[in-house]
């Protein structure tokens, strides 16, 4: 029997991700059958095969006249062939008795007396039965994402429903005596010193929506271990993923670690990254529960680096440890190599997150860090991209080459942003 009192502390980000995904990658996921249109963006839980031929009849590929190819032998612009009784067809209409269709542009006259200026081969300008898809043909495999193209293809192929992994149900539980709801914050009432608005739940819900998921937000809970334990326990039974905001440090009012160990098995506590160090995770009754730090940037980093990849796994996605989940999570439009314009010092053994601005000067690609505080939201909104520095970085003097994950469009002199393949956790 596993002793739940002991768990990794101060692990690296890659170790935390391995622990988290390892704990839930083999979890048996629910499946459901949905019409293809309702399954858009979901992951298939089984193979999908066509139930009919597409097209299901021999169809014309052009506007023109249907005829036998043999009747056009020798026809050319210099030596036209004249035919009587040719049948007109629009694009997509059944071909009928002919084996070819001549484009109206290669004819003159009408169906009573038609001149042909091109000889045809058998099947020319004709879409054969099942040309696009044959009945019984494999259309998609387990693990494929249902795309708009597949939604349309499934309909044409007669597929009424597909089996998919539904999107995980997730809830965000904000905690803290100092937290003020958005409604109160915007009410115009005087807010006393020491109180802050619940911006983390707004940010988390917006990130989930940008990823194609929904996130329910619970009421703000006081710093009361019994109240928090009751809410987390009930949430773990009802939801597929539970996020708890704040209470992850070791202050007098930080109760999340005690609650997690009481209700289930702690997976890890503290990750060697900045910001985001106090993040922790637990398995409570088979449900992943993650506590993100209260500072906004720390919360964002926990969402990008741990919550997003876990969501993908809970959605039925294949676990690929080389996958750049961070770029996906922040919706990076590409990567570029740049030089640090100012030096940066990282703590020993800490995975560092920098919000950077970028510029081109004298043909050089430069970037510089914005305010590094975990509570600074402006820097996140203002940044052109994100730079991550590995644990062994320590001192990064001016001129150090780094990889910038681009997060928004920006003008830069003398060069264009281009994509560079760089591992996510290195």
Secondary structure, 3 states (H helix, E strand, C coil): CCCCCCCEEEECHHHHHHHHHHHHCCCCCCCEEECHHHHCCCEECCCEECCCCECCCCEECCCEEEECHHHHCCCCCCCCEEECCCEEECCCCECCCCCEEEEHHHEEECCCCEEECCCCCCCCCEECCCCCECCCCEEECCCCECCHHHHHHHHHCCCCCEEEECCCCEEEEEECCCEECHHHHCCCCCCCCCCEECHHHHHHHHHHHHHCCCEEECCCECCCHHHHHHHHHHHHHHCCEEEEECCCCCCCCCCHHHHHHHHCEEEEEEECEECCCCCEEEEECCEEEEEECCCHHHHHHHHHHHHHHHHHHHCCCCCCCCCCHHHHHCCCCEEEEEEECCCEECCCCCEEEEEEEEEEECCEEEEEECCCCCCCCHHHHHCCEEEEECCCCCEECCCCEEEEEECCCCCCCCCCCCCCCCCCCC
